[in-house]
């Protein structure tokens, strides 16, 4: 995974740990192994970008009222 991250120059990875009809206990075990063994090795790859939150979800400055866009388009 480290080679993949460095070669593709990516910072956000989505891992599909659950496969098919894998039993819940096996999924939990796989997730735990990933969190304890893999994630710590990958965490510091792009240290210069640790505080870059451009691609994370943030609250909207103003809440949109449902249906308001339709009403504005009609006027």
N, C-alpha and C positions, 0 to 999 in steps of 0.2 A: 504494500500500500504506500509505503514511503516513496518508492520509485515512481509509482503512478502519480502521486501528488506533486512531486518535483518535476516530473516530465511534462505533465499537463498544466502545471502551475495553477492548481486549484486550491481553494481554502475550505470549501464546504463539501463534505462527502456525505452521501446518504447511503447507508448500508442496510440491505435487506437481510436481516439475521434470521427471520422466520421463513422457512421454506416449505411450501406445500402443506401437508397435513401433519407437520411435526408436532409432537405432544408439547403441551404448555411447559412442563418441567424441563424439557430439553431446550426449548426456546429461552427460558429464563437462565439456564446454565450457560448457553451460548452468549447471551447478552452480558452476563456477569463476566465471562472470560474476556469478551471484547473490551469491556470497560476497564478491567484490571490489567490486561496484558498488552492490548493493542493501543488503546487511546493514549496512555501515558507516553508511548514511544513517538506518537505523531503530534502531540500537543504543541511542541515548541518549534516546529518546522519553519513557520513564517513569523518569527518573533517581532519583526518590524511592523507587523499588521495586527498585533494582538488587540488593539483598541479600535480597530476599524469596524464600525457597525452599520455601514451603508447597506448591507444586504440582509439585515435583521428586521424583524417586524417591530414597528413602533406605533403608538396610538396616533390617530388622526388629530390634527389641530382642531378641526370642527367636525362635529358629528353630522352626518347626512340624514335628513328626514326621509323615510321611505316614501316614494311617490313624488317627491319634490322635483326630481329631474324630469319626469313626465309632464308635470304641471308647467314648468319653465319652458319646455320645448313647445308647448301648445300656444304660449303667448307671444 
